[in-house]
Amino acid sequence: MASRETIGPHPTRIEILKSAAAAFRRLGYHGATVEQIAAALHMKKGNLYYYFHNKEEILFACHQYSLERLMGLLHEVEQSGLAPDVKVRRLIVAGVHTILDELHGTALFLDLEALSPAHLKTIIAGRDQFDQGLRRLLEEGVKAGVFDRGDIKLRSFAMLGALNWIPRWYDPDGPATSQEIADRFADYLIAGLRVHEA
Amino acid sequence: MASRETIGPHPTRIEILKSAAAAFRRLGYHGATVEQIAAALHMKKGNLYYYFHNKEEILFACHQYSLERLMGLLHEVEQSGLAPDVKVRRLIVAGVHTILDELHGTALFLDLEALSPAHLKTIIAGRDQFDQGLRRLLEEGVKAGVFDRGDIKLRSFAMLGALNWIPRWYDPDGPATSQEIADRFADYLIAGLRVHEA
């Protein structure tokens, strides 16, 4: 979290995004103002406008940041040479950390409707690419005989839904750490993919 | 869907909710106006205000309607005397139909932030009751030796996330019917719960 202690007089772009994501989480996208985002960073509103022209640009940058992280994870995993189920596990675990620890669980989930049409198109295209990547991993697992045959598209939607919903219930003060959530989600979501005797 | 053909000059409350949910789906909650909701029902805006004082009340009524349906399903399933895995299957299948066919997939998902604090509290309390019910079914399955031991709370969140995310990707003109989605989701989400040899 971008705490007062760690943010200096000239916050980086990512510090701004983290602080904005925290404000969006707390107040909702529509509820949070640019003033509040700037104040949390001890910035003047005018200085924040040096980085972003308006609140929508900040939201877009949050989405882009999350997507870039997730796409980076996907490529790492795809090139890892690991077994398909281990690849999927890595992607789920790292995905949960990205969702929960990087931008306060908001960025993937926040009102897509608040984005401008051009930005929305970019984000949806990025998400589609991630979805495609997950499906490739599932297909790899089916071909390797590790995962059961089945509707890969619907399974990938179920997995992404489980992950994307986390910000709705996650309580940073709750009993489960992000690591525990990541591990238990991976256990459950992968168990449903495996080939089992009926 | 509340089509022009089926809605008479005096739409019922549920016809209004269905039409509003369709407008929210198409235009977003913030994008849809009461005028548009009324126009789709061939009503005057003033007549719509006879039923609901404002757009937020319509949104709240959509949430309440979905929750009541889901709670009704839960009680039916709980009293059915079926095996735990069959109960969970019924709940998932009926839940998908409620989400997709009843109110155009929007009601459970739409901006909760748009609700007034009192309405939000009511809806969150209702959701919590549903979550508790799902967890009771999962526990029943664990006790019966049908479901694997594991973190029931996190599993129930994963299941609800998969379901609640459906409106984000569902395409009424897409290849999968709501029945197929319901069946495949039940297959996958229950497979991950079962006791298996490793």
Interface residues (C-beta under 8 A of the other chain):
Chain A: G28 Y29 H30 G31 D111 E113 A114 D148 G150 D151 K153 L154 R155 F157 A158 M159 L160 G161 A162 L163 N164 W165 I166 R168 W169 A176 E180 I181 R184 F185 D187 Y188 L189 I190 A191 G192 L193 R194 H196 E197
Chain B: G28 Y29 H30 G31 D111 E113 A114 D148 G150 D151 K153 L154 R155 F157 A158 M159 L160 G161 A162 L163 N164 W165 I166 R168 W169 A176 E180 I181 R184 F185 D187 Y188 L189 I190 A191 G192 L193 R194 H196 E197
